[in-house]
Every structure is written in structure tokens, then in C-alpha cells.
Amino acid sequence: MAHDMDFVGFPDISSMFVLFGVLFAIAFIMVIFYYIFIMKKIAEEKLEPVCFVGMRPVLVEKREEQAYCPRCGAAVSLGWRYCPSCGYDLSRLRVRS
């Protein structure tokens, strides 16, 4: 005599695979749309990659107002704390009025 082993309160394994598959697909689509959004901003020249931390790029908003680092001469945007080229502490500089 064969009995079905249905455990009350436990979901079916196949429904769990479907649920995790749907969640994975949603997360994957969100990552793709975020990547497209960032690449579009870089193409429109609104964001600028300045360096990498590990495998992640550091992106900063491009501004029209530019200054230059007193140590290495690299172009920096006003409001930046450190030079992306040499790491000079730009917060020590004062804005002339």
C-alpha cells in the first residue's frame, strides 16, 4: 500500500524553484536596467569615471566649473575633497571671492 507523503505546512519543492527563479529574474532585470541607466549617463557626459575601488568604478557628476590640482595640475571639479590623480587634499584650499 503506497501512501503519499504530503507534509502539512511545507510548500511543494517545484513551487519554491519557480519562486526563486522569478525572484532571480527580477533581480537580474533590475541590474541590467541600472547598468543601462549608468552607461546612458556616462554617454551623455553627466557622469565621469575617475578611478576604481576594487572592481567597482567610482563615478562623479560632471560639472562645468573646473579647477586644477595645485600639486599635479589635473582637472578637478569644484567641491571635490581629493584629487583623483594624486590624492592631494583639496579641502585645504579656499574659494576666492
The first five atom37 places (N, CA, C, CB, O) and aatype in JSON, in Angstrom:
{
  "aatype": [12, 0, 8, 3, 12, 3, 13, 19, 7, 13, 14, 3, 9, 15, 15, 12, 13, 19, 10, 13, 7, 19, 10, 13, 0, 9, 0, 13, 9, 12, 19, 9, 13, 18, 18, 9, 13, 9, 12, 11, 11, 9, 0, 6, 6, 11, 10, 6, 14, 19, 4, 13, 19, 7, 12, 1, 14, 19, 10, 19, 6, 11, 1, 6, 6, 5, 0, 18, 4, 14, 1, 4, 7, 0, 0, 19, 15, 10, 7, 17, 1, 18, 4, 14, 15, 4, 7, 18, 3, 10, 15, 1, 10, 1, 19, 1, 15],
  "atom_mask": [
    [1, 1, 1, 1, 1],
    [1, 1, 1, 1, 1],
    [1, 1, 1, 1, 1],
    [1, 1, 1, 1, 1],
    [1, 1, 1, 1, 1],
    [1, 1, 1, 1, 1],
    [1, 1, 1, 1, 1],
    [1, 1, 1, 1, 1],
    [1, 1, 1, 0, 1],
    [1, 1, 1, 1, 1],
    [1, 1, 1, 1, 1],
    [1, 1, 1, 1, 1],
    [1, 1, 1, 1, 1],
    [1, 1, 1, 1, 1],
    [1, 1, 1, 1, 1],
    [1, 1, 1, 1, 1],
    [1, 1, 1, 1, 1],
    [1, 1, 1, 1, 1],
    [1, 1, 1, 1, 1],
    [1, 1, 1, 1, 1],
    [1, 1, 1, 0, 1],
    [1, 1, 1, 1, 1],
    [1, 1, 1, 1, 1],
    [1, 1, 1, 1, 1],
    [1, 1, 1, 1, 1],
    [1, 1, 1, 1, 1],
    [1, 1, 1, 1, 1],
    [1, 1, 1, 1, 1],
    [1, 1, 1, 1, 1],
    [1, 1, 1, 1, 1],
    [1, 1, 1, 1, 1],
    [1, 1, 1, 1, 1],
    [1, 1, 1, 1, 1],
    [1, 1, 1, 1, 1],
    [1, 1, 1, 1, 1],
    [1, 1, 1, 1, 1],
    [1, 1, 1, 1, 1],
    [1, 1, 1, 1, 1],
    [1, 1, 1, 1, 1],
    [1, 1, 1, 1, 1],
    [1, 1, 1, 1, 1],
    [1, 1, 1, 1, 1],
    [1, 1, 1, 1, 1],
    [1, 1, 1, 1, 1],
    [1, 1, 1, 1, 1],
    [1, 1, 1, 1, 1],
    [1, 1, 1, 1, 1],
    [1, 1, 1, 1, 1],
    [1, 1, 1, 1, 1],
    [1, 1, 1, 1, 1],
    [1, 1, 1, 1, 1],
    [1, 1, 1, 1, 1],
    [1, 1, 1, 1, 1],
    [1, 1, 1, 0, 1],
    [1, 1, 1, 1, 1],
    [1, 1, 1, 1, 1],
    [1, 1, 1, 1, 1],
    [1, 1, 1, 1, 1],
    [1, 1, 1, 1, 1],
    [1, 1, 1, 1, 1],
    [1, 1, 1, 1, 1],
    [1, 1, 1, 1, 1],
    [1, 1, 1, 1, 1],
    [1, 1, 1, 1, 1],
    [1, 1, 1, 1, 1],
    [1, 1, 1, 1, 1],
    [1, 1, 1, 1, 1],
    [1, 1, 1, 1, 1],
    [1, 1, 1, 1, 1],
    [1, 1, 1, 1, 1],
    [1, 1, 1, 1, 1],
    [1, 1, 1, 1, 1],
    [1, 1, 1, 0, 1],
    [1, 1, 1, 1, 1],
    [1, 1, 1, 1, 1],
    [1, 1, 1, 1, 1],
    [1, 1, 1, 1, 1],
    [1, 1, 1, 1, 1],
    [1, 1, 1, 0, 1],
    [1, 1, 1, 1, 1],
    [1, 1, 1, 1, 1],
    [1, 1, 1, 1, 1],
    [1, 1, 1, 1, 1],
    [1, 1, 1, 1, 1],
    [1, 1, 1, 1, 1],
    [1, 1, 1, 1, 1],
    [1, 1, 1, 0, 1],
    [1, 1, 1, 1, 1],
    [1, 1, 1, 1, 1],
    [1, 1, 1, 1, 1],
    [1, 1, 1, 1, 1],
    [1, 1, 1, 1, 1],
    [1, 1, 1, 1, 1],
    [1, 1, 1, 1, 1],
    [1, 1, 1, 1, 1],
    [1, 1, 1, 1, 1],
    [1, 1, 1, 1, 1]
  ],
  "atom_positions": [
    [[0.85, -1.16, 0.0], [0.0, 0.0, 0.0], [0.9, 1.24, 0.0], [-0.97, -0.01, 1.23], [1.7, 1.43, 0.92]],
    [[0.77, 2.08, -1.02], [1.59, 3.27, -1.17], [0.85, 4.48, -0.61], [1.96, 3.5, -2.64], [-0.32, 4.71, -0.9]],
    [[1.56, 5.23, 0.19], [0.96, 6.44, 0.76], [1.67, 7.65, 0.18], [1.06, 6.44, 2.33], [2.89, 7.63, -0.03]],
    [[0.91, 8.7, -0.08], [1.52, 9.97, -0.49], [2.09, 10.65, 0.75], [0.48, 10.89, -1.21], [1.41, 10.78, 1.77]],
    [[3.32, 11.06, 0.65], [3.98, 11.7, 1.78], [3.82, 13.21, 1.67], [5.49, 11.31, 1.84], [4.77, 13.92, 1.33]],
    [[2.66, 13.7, 1.96], [2.41, 15.14, 1.95], [2.59, 15.67, 3.37], [0.97, 15.46, 1.42], [1.92, 15.24, 4.31]],
    [[3.52, 16.61, 3.5], [3.74, 17.22, 4.79], [2.93, 18.5, 4.85], [5.25, 17.5, 5.03], [3.06, 19.38, 4.0]],
    [[2.11, 18.6, 5.85], [1.26, 19.77, 6.01], [2.14, 20.94, 6.43], [0.12, 19.51, 7.05], [2.95, 20.82, 7.35]],
    [[1.99, 22.07, 5.76], [2.74, 23.28, 6.1], [3.99, 23.48, 5.28], [0.0, 0.0, 0.0], [4.56, 24.58, 5.31]],
    [[4.45, 22.48, 4.54], [5.63, 22.63, 3.7], [5.21, 22.87, 2.26], [6.54, 21.38, 3.8], [4.38, 22.13, 1.73]],
    [[5.77, 23.89, 1.62], [5.4, 24.11, 0.21], [6.03, 23.04, -0.68], [5.84, 25.52, -0.26], [7.02, 22.4, -0.32]],
    [[5.44, 22.89, -1.82], [5.95, 21.95, -2.81], [7.32, 22.45, -3.31], [4.94, 21.78, -4.0], [7.49, 23.65, -3.51]],
    [[8.27, 21.55, -3.5], [9.62, 21.92, -3.93], [9.6, 22.6, -5.28], [10.52, 20.68, -3.98], [10.35, 23.56, -5.49]],
    [[8.78, 22.15, -6.19], [8.76, 22.77, -7.52], [8.25, 24.21, -7.46], [7.88, 21.95, -8.48], [8.71, 25.06, -8.23]],
    [[7.32, 24.49, -6.55], [6.85, 25.88, -6.42], [7.93, 26.77, -5.85], [5.59, 25.94, -5.54], [7.99, 27.96, -6.17]],
    [[8.81, 26.22, -4.99], [9.93, 27.0, -4.45], [10.93, 27.34, -5.56], [10.63, 26.24, -3.31], [11.45, 28.46, -5.6]],
    [[11.2, 26.38, -6.44], [12.11, 26.65, -7.56], [11.54, 27.73, -8.47], [12.36, 25.37, -8.36], [12.28, 28.59, -8.95]],
    [[10.25, 27.7, -8.69], [9.62, 28.72, -9.53], [9.72, 30.08, -8.85], [8.13, 28.36, -9.82], [10.04, 31.08, -9.5]],
    [[9.45, 30.13, -7.55], [9.53, 31.39, -6.81], [10.94, 31.98, -6.86], [9.09, 31.19, -5.36], [11.11, 33.16, -7.16]],
    [[11.96, 31.16, -6.57], [13.34, 31.65, -6.61], [13.76, 32.01, -8.03], [14.29, 30.6, -6.05], [14.54, 32.94, -8.22]],
    [[13.26, 31.3, -9.02], [13.55, 31.64, -10.41], [12.99, 32.99, -10.79], [0.0, 0.0, 0.0], [13.65, 33.78, -11.47]],
    [[11.77, 33.27, -10.35], [11.14, 34.56, -10.64], [11.88, 35.69, -9.91], [9.64, 34.55, -10.22], [12.12, 36.74, -10.49]],
    [[12.26, 35.47, -8.65], [13.0, 36.48, -7.91], [14.36, 36.75, -8.55], [13.17, 36.05, -6.45], [14.8, 37.9, -8.64]],
    [[15.03, 35.7, -8.99], [16.31, 35.87, -9.66], [16.15, 36.65, -10.96], [16.95, 34.51, -9.94], [16.96, 37.52, -11.27]],
    [[15.1, 36.34, -11.73], [14.86, 37.04, -12.99], [14.59, 38.52, -12.74], [13.68, 36.41, -13.75], [15.08, 39.37, -13.49]],
    [[13.82, 38.83, -11.7], [13.53, 40.24, -11.38], [14.81, 40.96, -10.99], [12.48, 40.34, -10.23], [15.05, 42.08, -11.44]],
    [[15.64, 40.34, -10.14], [16.9, 40.97, -9.73], [17.83, 41.17, -10.92], [17.59, 40.12, -8.65], [18.49, 42.2, -11.03]],
    [[17.89, 40.19, -11.8], [18.74, 40.29, -12.99], [18.29, 41.42, -13.9], [18.74, 38.96, -13.76], [19.12, 42.18, -14.41]],
    [[16.99, 41.55, -14.11], [16.45, 42.62, -14.95], [16.74, 43.98, -14.32], [14.93, 42.44, -15.16], [17.05, 44.94, -15.04]],
    [[16.64, 44.09, -13.0], [16.93, 45.36, -12.33], [18.4, 45.74, -12.49], [16.58, 45.27, -10.83], [18.7, 46.91, -12.7]],
    [[19.3, 44.78, -12.41], [20.73, 45.05, -12.61], [20.99, 45.52, -14.03], [21.57, 43.8, -12.3], [21.77, 46.45, -14.25]],
    [[20.36, 44.9, -15.01], [20.53, 45.29, -16.41], [20.03, 46.72, -16.63], [19.79, 44.31, -17.34], [20.71, 47.51, -17.29]],
    [[18.86, 47.05, -16.1], [18.33, 48.41, -16.27], [19.22, 49.44, -15.57], [16.89, 48.5, -15.73], [19.4, 50.54, -16.09]],
    [[19.78, 49.1, -14.39], [20.68, 50.02, -13.7], [21.95, 50.24, -14.53], [21.04, 49.47, -12.3], [22.42, 51.37, -14.65]],
    [[22.48, 49.17, -15.09], [23.68, 49.27, -15.93], [23.4, 50.15, -17.15], [24.14, 47.86, -16.38], [24.22, 51.0, -17.49]],
    [[22.26, 49.96, -17.79], [21.9, 50.79, -18.95], [21.75, 52.25, -18.53], [20.59, 50.28, -19.61], [22.2, 53.14, -19.25]],
    [[21.14, 52.5, -17.38], [20.96, 53.86, -16.86], [22.31, 54.54, -16.64], [20.16, 53.84, -15.56], [22.5, 55.69, -17.05]],
    [[23.26, 53.83, -16.0], [24.57, 54.41, -15.73], [25.34, 54.65, -17.03], [25.38, 53.49, -14.81], [25.96, 55.7, -17.2]],
    [[25.3, 53.69, -17.95], [26.0, 53.85, -19.22], [25.43, 55.02, -20.03], [25.93, 52.54, -20.04], [26.17, 55.72, -20.73]],
    [[24.12, 55.22, -19.94], [23.5, 56.34, -20.63], [23.98, 57.67, -20.06], [21.96, 56.25, -20.54], [24.24, 58.61, -20.8]],
    [[24.09, 57.75, -18.72], [24.59, 58.97, -18.08], [26.04, 59.24, -18.46], [24.45, 58.86, -16.55], [26.42, 60.4, -18.65]],
    [[26.86, 58.19, -18.57], [28.25, 58.37, -18.98], [28.31, 58.83, -20.44], [29.05, 57.06, -18.8], [29.11, 59.7, -20.78]],
    [[27.46, 58.25, -21.31], [27.44, 58.64, -22.72], [26.98, 60.09, -22.89], [26.53, 57.7, -23.51], [27.45, 60.79, -23.78]],
    [[26.05, 60.53, -22.04], [25.58, 61.92, -22.09], [26.57, 62.88, -21.42], [24.21, 62.04, -21.41], [26.33, 64.09, -21.38]],
    [[27.66, 62.35, -20.91], [28.7, 63.11, -20.22], [28.19, 63.81, -18.98], [29.3, 64.13, -21.16], [28.62, 64.92, -18.67]],
    [[27.26, 63.16, -18.26], [26.79, 63.68, -16.98], [27.55, 63.04, -15.82], [25.28, 63.44, -16.82], [27.66, 63.63, -14.74]],
    [[28.08, 61.83, -16.05], [28.9, 61.15, -15.05], [30.26, 60.89, -15.65], [28.23, 59.83, -14.58], [30.4, 60.69, -16.86]],
    [[31.27, 60.89, -14.79], [32.63, 60.66, -15.26], [33.31, 59.65, -14.34], [33.44, 62.0, -15.32], [33.37, 59.86, -13.13]],
    [[33.83, 58.55, -14.9], [34.59, 57.62, -14.05], [35.95, 58.21, -13.73], [34.75, 56.23, -14.74], [36.67, 58.64, -14.63]],
    [[36.31, 58.23, -12.45], [37.6, 58.82, -12.05], [38.61, 57.78, -11.59], [37.38, 59.82, -10.95], [39.82, 58.0, -11.75]],
    [[38.16, 56.67, -11.03], [39.09, 55.63, -10.59], [38.3, 54.36, -10.3], [39.9, 56.09, -9.34], [37.08, 54.32, -10.48]],
    [[38.98, 53.34, -9.84], [38.34, 52.09, -9.47], [38.66, 51.77, -8.02], [38.79, 50.94, -10.39], [39.78, 52.0, -7.56]],
    [[37.69, 51.24, -7.31], [37.89, 50.71, -5.96], [37.57, 49.22, -6.08], [36.99, 51.44, -4.86], [36.4, 48.83, -6.14]],
    [[38.62, 48.42, -6.11], [38.41, 47.0, -6.4], [38.0, 46.86, -7.85], [0.0, 0.0, 0.0], [38.72, 47.29, -8.75]],
    [[36.87, 46.26, -8.08], [36.35, 46.1, -9.44], [35.26, 47.12, -9.76], [35.81, 44.69, -9.63], [34.72, 47.12, -10.87]],
    [[34.92, 47.99, -8.8], [33.83, 48.95, -9.0], [34.37, 50.31, -9.41], [32.99, 49.08, -7.73], [35.29, 50.82, -8.76]],
    [[33.83, 50.89, -10.46], [34.28, 52.24, -10.83], [33.67, 53.29, -9.9], [33.89, 52.55, -12.3], [32.55, 53.13, -9.41]],
    [[34.43, 54.35, -9.65], [33.94, 55.48, -8.88], [33.51, 56.52, -9.89], [35.03, 56.04, -7.87], [34.32, 56.99, -10.7]],
    [[32.24, 56.88, -9.86], [31.68, 57.83, -10.8], [31.36, 59.13, -10.08], [30.42, 57.26, -11.49], [30.82, 59.11, -8.97]],
    [[31.67, 60.25, -10.7], [31.33, 61.54, -10.14], [30.53, 62.33, -11.17], [32.61, 62.32, -9.72], [30.65, 62.11, -12.38]],
    [[29.73, 63.22, -10.66], [28.93, 64.05, -11.52], [29.81, 65.11, -12.17], [27.77, 64.7, -10.73], [30.59, 65.77, -11.49]],
    [[29.68, 65.27, -13.48], [30.47, 66.29, -14.17], [29.85, 67.65, -13.95], [30.57, 65.98, -15.69], [28.63, 67.81, -14.0]],
    [[30.68, 68.6, -13.7], [30.23, 69.99, -13.54], [30.98, 70.84, -14.53], [30.45, 70.5, -12.08], [32.08, 70.5, -14.96]],
    [[30.4, 71.93, -14.87], [31.03, 72.85, -15.82], [32.2, 73.58, -15.17], [30.0, 73.85, -16.34], [33.21, 73.83, -15.83]],
    [[32.06, 73.91, -13.88], [33.12, 74.65, -13.2], [34.26, 73.7, -12.92], [32.6, 75.3, -11.89], [34.07, 72.69, -12.24]],
    [[35.42, 74.0, -13.42], [36.59, 73.14, -13.21], [37.71, 73.96, -12.58], [37.06, 72.5, -14.55], [37.86, 75.15, -12.84]],
    [[38.46, 73.29, -11.77], [39.66, 73.86, -11.18], [40.8, 72.89, -11.47], [39.5, 74.12, -9.62], [40.59, 71.87, -12.12]],
    [[41.98, 73.2, -11.0], [43.12, 72.34, -11.25], [43.84, 72.08, -9.93], [44.09, 72.97, -12.28], [43.94, 72.96, -9.08]],
    [[44.31, 70.87, -9.78], [45.04, 70.47, -8.58], [46.35, 71.24, -8.51], [45.3, 68.93, -8.57], [47.09, 71.29, -9.5]],
    [[46.67, 71.85, -7.36], [47.91, 72.6, -7.26], [49.16, 71.71, -7.26], [47.9, 73.43, -6.01], [50.25, 72.19, -7.57]],
    [[49.02, 70.43, -6.93], [50.17, 69.54, -6.9], [50.49, 68.96, -8.27], [49.94, 68.42, -5.9], [51.63, 69.04, -8.73]],
    [[49.47, 68.37, -8.96], [49.76, 67.67, -10.21], [49.16, 68.34, -11.44], [49.25, 66.25, -10.13], [49.52, 68.0, -12.57]],
    [[48.26, 69.3, -11.25], [47.68, 70.02, -12.38], [46.5, 69.33, -13.03], [0.0, 0.0, 0.0], [46.03, 69.78, -14.07]],
    [[46.0, 68.23, -12.45], [44.85, 67.52, -13.02], [43.59, 68.35, -12.85], [44.68, 66.13, -12.36], [43.44, 69.07, -11.85]],
    [[42.68, 68.26, -13.81], [41.41, 68.98, -13.72], [40.53, 68.32, -12.67], [40.7, 69.01, -15.1], [40.35, 67.1, -12.68]],
    [[40.0, 69.13, -11.76], [39.09, 68.66, -10.72], [37.87, 69.57, -10.71], [39.78, 68.63, -9.32], [37.96, 70.74, -11.04]],
    [[36.74, 69.02, -10.31], [35.53, 69.82, -10.19], [35.52, 70.5, -8.83], [34.26, 68.97, -10.38], [36.06, 69.98, -7.86]],
    [[34.91, 71.67, -8.77], [34.79, 72.38, -7.5], [33.95, 71.56, -6.55], [34.18, 73.79, -7.7], [32.93, 71.0, -6.95]],
    [[34.35, 71.47, -5.32], [33.63, 70.7, -4.33], [34.24, 69.33, -4.07], [0.0, 0.0, 0.0], [33.85, 68.67, -3.11]],
    [[35.17, 68.9, -4.9], [35.84, 67.62, -4.65], [36.77, 67.77, -3.47], [36.61, 67.14, -5.9], [37.39, 68.81, -3.28]],
    [[36.86, 66.71, -2.67], [37.71, 66.77, -1.49], [39.14, 66.35, -1.8], [37.15, 65.9, -0.39], [40.09, 66.91, -1.25]],
    [[39.3, 65.36, -2.68], [40.63, 64.86, -3.02], [40.83, 64.87, -4.53], [40.85, 63.44, -2.47], [39.87, 64.71, -5.29]],
    [[42.04, 65.06, -4.96], [42.38, 64.97, -6.37], [42.34, 63.5, -6.78], [43.79, 65.61, -6.66], [42.96, 62.67, -6.12]],
    [[41.62, 63.15, -7.87], [41.56, 61.76, -8.28], [42.87, 61.25, -8.86], [40.46, 61.57, -9.29], [43.08, 60.04, -8.96]],
    [[43.76, 62.15, -9.25], [45.02, 61.75, -9.85], [46.11, 61.48, -8.81], [45.49, 62.81, -10.81], [46.76, 60.44, -8.85]],
    [[46.31, 62.42, -7.89], [47.42, 62.26, -6.94], [46.96, 62.12, -5.49], [48.37, 63.44, -7.04], [47.77, 61.8, -4.63]],
    [[45.68, 62.36, -5.2], [45.17, 62.2, -3.84], [45.38, 63.41, -2.95], [0.0, 0.0, 0.0], [45.17, 63.33, -1.74]],
    [[45.8, 64.54, -3.52], [46.04, 65.77, -2.75], [44.73, 66.21, -2.08], [46.6, 66.9, -3.66], [43.67, 66.17, -2.7]],
    [[44.82, 66.62, -0.83], [43.65, 67.06, -0.06], [43.24, 68.46, -0.52], [43.94, 67.05, 1.47], [43.88, 69.45, -0.16]],
    [[42.18, 68.53, -1.33], [41.73, 69.81, -1.89], [40.88, 70.61, -0.89], [40.93, 69.56, -3.16], [40.59, 71.78, -1.14]],
    [[40.49, 70.01, 0.22], [39.67, 70.74, 1.18], [40.48, 71.82, 1.89], [39.06, 69.79, 2.2], [39.9, 72.71, 2.52]],
    [[41.79, 71.76, 1.79], [42.63, 72.79, 2.4], [42.6, 74.11, 1.61], [44.08, 72.29, 2.52], [42.95, 75.17, 2.13]],
    [[42.17, 74.02, 0.37], [42.12, 75.23, -0.48], [40.86, 76.02, -0.15], [42.15, 74.86, -1.99], [39.82, 75.45, 0.17]],
    [[40.97, 77.3, -0.25], [39.82, 78.18, -0.01], [39.35, 78.73, -1.32], [40.16, 79.32, 0.97], [40.13, 78.95, -2.25]],
    [[38.02, 78.96, -1.4], [37.44, 79.58, -2.58], [37.67, 81.08, -2.49], [35.92, 79.24, -2.71], [37.34, 81.71, -1.48]],
    [[38.22, 81.65, -3.53], [38.45, 83.1, -3.54], [37.18, 83.8, -3.97], [39.62, 83.48, -4.47], [36.53, 83.39, -4.94]],
    [[36.82, 84.84, -3.26], [35.61, 85.59, -3.61], [35.92, 87.01, -3.97], [34.62, 85.57, -2.49], [35.01, 87.78, -4.29]]
  ]
}
